[in-house]
């Protein structure tokens, strides 16, 4: 595809020519590289924004999950202690029994 640019300042064209000579490429090739780099950079920035947004949503979901698990753990402990009181058993004895029976550490 062709792109034409008109009315460019002479000093800007001289800078482009000098840079093209330094890189040992034509002015056209230099401009082509710059335009393609710009387009690629824009795509990367867009993908970066989408990734940031996704990571933010994942972080929010993890925080909600953590809070729910924390609340569930506290409720489970309350139920465990209530059951021990109702059954009139020592929670320490229950812990020892569970460790021996199921080989778990409480």
PyMOL CGO cylinders between C-alpha atoms (Angstrom):
from pymol import cmd
from pymol.cgo import CYLINDER

trace = [
    CYLINDER, 0.00, 0.00, 0.00, 1.24, 3.49, -0.76, 0.3, 1, 1, 1, 1, 1, 1,
    CYLINDER, 1.24, 3.49, -0.76, 1.06, 6.52, 1.49, 0.3, 1, 1, 1, 1, 1, 1,
    CYLINDER, 1.06, 6.52, 1.49, 1.97, 9.99, 0.30, 0.3, 1, 1, 1, 1, 1, 1,
    CYLINDER, 1.97, 9.99, 0.30, 2.86, 12.78, 2.68, 0.3, 1, 1, 1, 1, 1, 1,
    CYLINDER, 2.86, 12.78, 2.68, 2.92, 16.36, 1.43, 0.3, 1, 1, 1, 1, 1, 1,
    CYLINDER, 2.92, 16.36, 1.43, 4.22, 19.68, 2.74, 0.3, 1, 1, 1, 1, 1, 1,
    CYLINDER, 4.22, 19.68, 2.74, 6.90, 18.30, 5.05, 0.3, 1, 1, 1, 1, 1, 1,
    CYLINDER, 6.90, 18.30, 5.05, 9.38, 20.87, 6.33, 0.3, 1, 1, 1, 1, 1, 1,
    CYLINDER, 9.38, 20.87, 6.33, 12.73, 20.72, 4.54, 0.3, 1, 1, 1, 1, 1, 1,
    CYLINDER, 12.73, 20.72, 4.54, 14.67, 20.43, 7.80, 0.3, 1, 1, 1, 1, 1, 1,
    CYLINDER, 14.67, 20.43, 7.80, 12.57, 17.41, 8.78, 0.3, 1, 1, 1, 1, 1, 1,
    CYLINDER, 12.57, 17.41, 8.78, 13.33, 15.77, 5.42, 0.3, 1, 1, 1, 1, 1, 1,
    CYLINDER, 13.33, 15.77, 5.42, 17.04, 16.46, 5.96, 0.3, 1, 1, 1, 1, 1, 1,
    CYLINDER, 17.04, 16.46, 5.96, 16.90, 14.79, 9.38, 0.3, 1, 1, 1, 1, 1, 1,
    CYLINDER, 16.90, 14.79, 9.38, 15.17, 11.78, 7.80, 0.3, 1, 1, 1, 1, 1, 1,
    CYLINDER, 15.17, 11.78, 7.80, 17.79, 11.63, 5.06, 0.3, 1, 1, 1, 1, 1, 1,
    CYLINDER, 17.79, 11.63, 5.06, 20.63, 11.79, 7.60, 0.3, 1, 1, 1, 1, 1, 1,
    CYLINDER, 20.63, 11.79, 7.60, 19.08, 9.04, 9.71, 0.3, 1, 1, 1, 1, 1, 1,
    CYLINDER, 19.08, 9.04, 9.71, 18.49, 6.86, 6.65, 0.3, 1, 1, 1, 1, 1, 1,
    CYLINDER, 18.49, 6.86, 6.65, 22.15, 7.26, 5.69, 0.3, 1, 1, 1, 1, 1, 1,
    CYLINDER, 22.15, 7.26, 5.69, 23.24, 6.30, 9.22, 0.3, 1, 1, 1, 1, 1, 1,
    CYLINDER, 23.24, 6.30, 9.22, 21.14, 3.16, 9.06, 0.3, 1, 1, 1, 1, 1, 1,
    CYLINDER, 21.14, 3.16, 9.06, 22.21, 2.49, 5.47, 0.3, 1, 1, 1, 1, 1, 1,
    CYLINDER, 22.21, 2.49, 5.47, 18.63, 2.31, 4.19, 0.3, 1, 1, 1, 1, 1, 1,
    CYLINDER, 18.63, 2.31, 4.19, 16.48, 4.43, 1.93, 0.3, 1, 1, 1, 1, 1, 1,
    CYLINDER, 16.48, 4.43, 1.93, 14.33, 7.20, 3.33, 0.3, 1, 1, 1, 1, 1, 1,
    CYLINDER, 14.33, 7.20, 3.33, 11.29, 5.21, 2.23, 0.3, 1, 1, 1, 1, 1, 1,
    CYLINDER, 11.29, 5.21, 2.23, 12.49, 2.13, 4.18, 0.3, 1, 1, 1, 1, 1, 1,
    CYLINDER, 12.49, 2.13, 4.18, 13.20, 4.27, 7.25, 0.3, 1, 1, 1, 1, 1, 1,
    CYLINDER, 13.20, 4.27, 7.25, 9.72, 5.80, 7.17, 0.3, 1, 1, 1, 1, 1, 1,
    CYLINDER, 9.72, 5.80, 7.17, 8.15, 2.39, 6.55, 0.3, 1, 1, 1, 1, 1, 1,
    CYLINDER, 8.15, 2.39, 6.55, 9.91, 0.98, 9.63, 0.3, 1, 1, 1, 1, 1, 1,
    CYLINDER, 9.91, 0.98, 9.63, 8.83, 3.92, 11.78, 0.3, 1, 1, 1, 1, 1, 1,
    CYLINDER, 8.83, 3.92, 11.78, 5.20, 3.65, 10.70, 0.3, 1, 1, 1, 1, 1, 1,
    CYLINDER, 5.20, 3.65, 10.70, 5.14, -0.14, 11.23, 0.3, 1, 1, 1, 1, 1, 1,
    CYLINDER, 5.14, -0.14, 11.23, 6.79, 0.27, 14.64, 0.3, 1, 1, 1, 1, 1, 1,
    CYLINDER, 6.79, 0.27, 14.64, 4.21, 2.87, 15.58, 0.3, 1, 1, 1, 1, 1, 1,
    CYLINDER, 4.21, 2.87, 15.58, 1.35, 0.59, 14.54, 0.3, 1, 1, 1, 1, 1, 1,
    CYLINDER, 1.35, 0.59, 14.54, 2.87, -2.33, 16.46, 0.3, 1, 1, 1, 1, 1, 1,
    CYLINDER, 2.87, -2.33, 16.46, 3.43, -0.16, 19.54, 0.3, 1, 1, 1, 1, 1, 1,
    CYLINDER, 3.43, -0.16, 19.54, -0.22, 0.94, 19.47, 0.3, 1, 1, 1, 1, 1, 1,
    CYLINDER, -0.22, 0.94, 19.47, -1.32, -2.69, 19.30, 0.3, 1, 1, 1, 1, 1, 1,
    CYLINDER, -1.32, -2.69, 19.30, 0.93, -3.58, 22.22, 0.3, 1, 1, 1, 1, 1, 1,
    CYLINDER, 0.93, -3.58, 22.22, -0.42, -0.69, 24.30, 0.3, 1, 1, 1, 1, 1, 1,
    CYLINDER, -0.42, -0.69, 24.30, -3.99, -1.79, 23.57, 0.3, 1, 1, 1, 1, 1, 1,
    CYLINDER, -3.99, -1.79, 23.57, -3.20, -5.38, 24.55, 0.3, 1, 1, 1, 1, 1, 1,
    CYLINDER, -3.20, -5.38, 24.55, -1.46, -4.10, 27.69, 0.3, 1, 1, 1, 1, 1, 1,
    CYLINDER, -1.46, -4.10, 27.69, -4.59, -2.16, 28.70, 0.3, 1, 1, 1, 1, 1, 1,
    CYLINDER, -4.59, -2.16, 28.70, -6.75, -5.24, 28.14, 0.3, 1, 1, 1, 1, 1, 1,
    CYLINDER, -6.75, -5.24, 28.14, -4.35, -7.34, 30.21, 0.3, 1, 1, 1, 1, 1, 1,
    CYLINDER, -4.35, -7.34, 30.21, -4.39, -4.77, 33.03, 0.3, 1, 1, 1, 1, 1, 1,
    CYLINDER, -4.39, -4.77, 33.03, -8.17, -4.79, 33.02, 0.3, 1, 1, 1, 1, 1, 1,
    CYLINDER, -8.17, -4.79, 33.02, -8.28, -8.60, 33.09, 0.3, 1, 1, 1, 1, 1, 1,
    CYLINDER, -8.28, -8.60, 33.09, -5.71, -8.77, 35.89, 0.3, 1, 1, 1, 1, 1, 1,
    CYLINDER, -5.71, -8.77, 35.89, -7.73, -6.26, 37.89, 0.3, 1, 1, 1, 1, 1, 1,
    CYLINDER, -7.73, -6.26, 37.89, -10.87, -8.39, 37.52, 0.3, 1, 1, 1, 1, 1, 1,
    CYLINDER, -10.87, -8.39, 37.52, -8.93, -11.53, 38.48, 0.3, 1, 1, 1, 1, 1, 1,
    CYLINDER, -8.93, -11.53, 38.48, -7.52, -9.74, 41.53, 0.3, 1, 1, 1, 1, 1, 1,
    CYLINDER, -7.52, -9.74, 41.53, -11.02, -8.67, 42.57, 0.3, 1, 1, 1, 1, 1, 1,
    CYLINDER, -11.02, -8.67, 42.57, -12.30, -12.23, 42.15, 0.3, 1, 1, 1, 1, 1, 1,
    CYLINDER, -12.30, -12.23, 42.15, -9.42, -13.61, 44.21, 0.3, 1, 1, 1, 1, 1, 1,
    CYLINDER, -9.42, -13.61, 44.21, -10.11, -11.11, 46.98, 0.3, 1, 1, 1, 1, 1, 1,
    CYLINDER, -10.11, -11.11, 46.98, -13.79, -12.06, 47.06, 0.3, 1, 1, 1, 1, 1, 1,
    CYLINDER, -13.79, -12.06, 47.06, -12.88, -15.76, 47.10, 0.3, 1, 1, 1, 1, 1, 1,
    CYLINDER, -12.88, -15.76, 47.10, -10.37, -15.23, 49.91, 0.3, 1, 1, 1, 1, 1, 1,
    CYLINDER, -10.37, -15.23, 49.91, -12.93, -13.34, 52.00, 0.3, 1, 1, 1, 1, 1, 1,
    CYLINDER, -12.93, -13.34, 52.00, -15.53, -16.05, 51.47, 0.3, 1, 1, 1, 1, 1, 1,
    CYLINDER, -15.53, -16.05, 51.47, -13.08, -18.81, 52.40, 0.3, 1, 1, 1, 1, 1, 1,
    CYLINDER, -13.08, -18.81, 52.40, -11.99, -16.90, 55.49, 0.3, 1, 1, 1, 1, 1, 1,
    CYLINDER, -11.99, -16.90, 55.49, -15.60, -16.47, 56.57, 0.3, 1, 1, 1, 1, 1, 1,
    CYLINDER, -15.60, -16.47, 56.57, -16.30, -20.15, 55.84, 0.3, 1, 1, 1, 1, 1, 1,
    CYLINDER, -16.30, -20.15, 55.84, -13.29, -21.20, 57.92, 0.3, 1, 1, 1, 1, 1, 1,
    CYLINDER, -13.29, -21.20, 57.92, -14.48, -19.12, 60.88, 0.3, 1, 1, 1, 1, 1, 1,
    CYLINDER, -14.48, -19.12, 60.88, -18.01, -20.50, 60.58, 0.3, 1, 1, 1, 1, 1, 1,
    CYLINDER, -18.01, -20.50, 60.58, -16.66, -24.05, 60.39, 0.3, 1, 1, 1, 1, 1, 1,
    CYLINDER, -16.66, -24.05, 60.39, -14.63, -23.50, 63.55, 0.3, 1, 1, 1, 1, 1, 1,
    CYLINDER, -14.63, -23.50, 63.55, -17.72, -22.17, 65.34, 0.3, 1, 1, 1, 1, 1, 1,
    CYLINDER, -17.72, -22.17, 65.34, -19.72, -25.21, 64.21, 0.3, 1, 1, 1, 1, 1, 1,
    CYLINDER, -19.72, -25.21, 64.21, -16.91, -27.51, 65.33, 0.3, 1, 1, 1, 1, 1, 1,
    CYLINDER, -16.91, -27.51, 65.33, -16.80, -25.95, 68.80, 0.3, 1, 1, 1, 1, 1, 1,
    CYLINDER, -16.80, -25.95, 68.80, -20.61, -25.92, 69.07, 0.3, 1, 1, 1, 1, 1, 1,
    CYLINDER, -20.61, -25.92, 69.07, -20.72, -29.61, 68.16, 0.3, 1, 1, 1, 1, 1, 1,
    CYLINDER, -20.72, -29.61, 68.16, -18.05, -30.37, 70.76, 0.3, 1, 1, 1, 1, 1, 1,
    CYLINDER, -18.05, -30.37, 70.76, -20.07, -28.50, 73.43, 0.3, 1, 1, 1, 1, 1, 1,
    CYLINDER, -20.07, -28.50, 73.43, -23.37, -30.18, 72.47, 0.3, 1, 1, 1, 1, 1, 1,
    CYLINDER, -23.37, -30.18, 72.47, -21.78, -33.64, 72.46, 0.3, 1, 1, 1, 1, 1, 1,
    CYLINDER, -21.78, -33.64, 72.46, -19.92, -32.78, 75.67, 0.3, 1, 1, 1, 1, 1, 1,
    CYLINDER, -19.92, -32.78, 75.67, -16.52, -33.74, 74.29, 0.3, 1, 1, 1, 1, 1, 1,
    CYLINDER, -16.52, -33.74, 74.29, -13.19, -32.03, 74.73, 0.3, 1, 1, 1, 1, 1, 1,
    CYLINDER, -13.19, -32.03, 74.73, -12.14, -30.38, 71.44, 0.3, 1, 1, 1, 1, 1, 1,
    CYLINDER, -12.14, -30.38, 71.44, -8.54, -31.41, 72.18, 0.3, 1, 1, 1, 1, 1, 1,
    CYLINDER, -8.54, -31.41, 72.18, -9.58, -35.08, 72.38, 0.3, 1, 1, 1, 1, 1, 1,
    CYLINDER, -9.58, -35.08, 72.38, -11.45, -34.73, 69.10, 0.3, 1, 1, 1, 1, 1, 1,
    CYLINDER, -11.45, -34.73, 69.10, -8.33, -33.24, 67.51, 0.3, 1, 1, 1, 1, 1, 1,
    CYLINDER, -8.33, -33.24, 67.51, -6.24, -36.17, 68.72, 0.3, 1, 1, 1, 1, 1, 1,
    CYLINDER, -6.24, -36.17, 68.72, -8.85, -38.64, 67.49, 0.3, 1, 1, 1, 1, 1, 1,
    CYLINDER, -8.85, -38.64, 67.49, -9.04, -37.03, 64.04, 0.3, 1, 1, 1, 1, 1, 1,
    CYLINDER, -9.04, -37.03, 64.04, -5.25, -36.94, 63.75, 0.3, 1, 1, 1, 1, 1, 1,
    CYLINDER, -5.25, -36.94, 63.75, -5.01, -40.65, 64.56, 0.3, 1, 1, 1, 1, 1, 1,
    CYLINDER, -5.01, -40.65, 64.56, -8.02, -41.74, 62.52, 0.3, 1, 1, 1, 1, 1, 1,
    CYLINDER, -8.02, -41.74, 62.52, -7.47, -39.67, 59.37, 0.3, 1, 1, 1, 1, 1, 1,
    CYLINDER, -7.47, -39.67, 59.37, -3.81, -38.76, 59.76, 0.3, 1, 1, 1, 1, 1, 1,
    CYLINDER, -3.81, -38.76, 59.76, -4.52, -35.05, 59.52, 0.3, 1, 1, 1, 1, 1, 1,
    CYLINDER, -4.52, -35.05, 59.52, -3.08, -32.19, 61.55, 0.3, 1, 1, 1, 1, 1, 1,
    CYLINDER, -3.08, -32.19, 61.55, -5.55, -29.69, 62.93, 0.3, 1, 1, 1, 1, 1, 1,
]
cmd.load_cgo(trace, "trace")
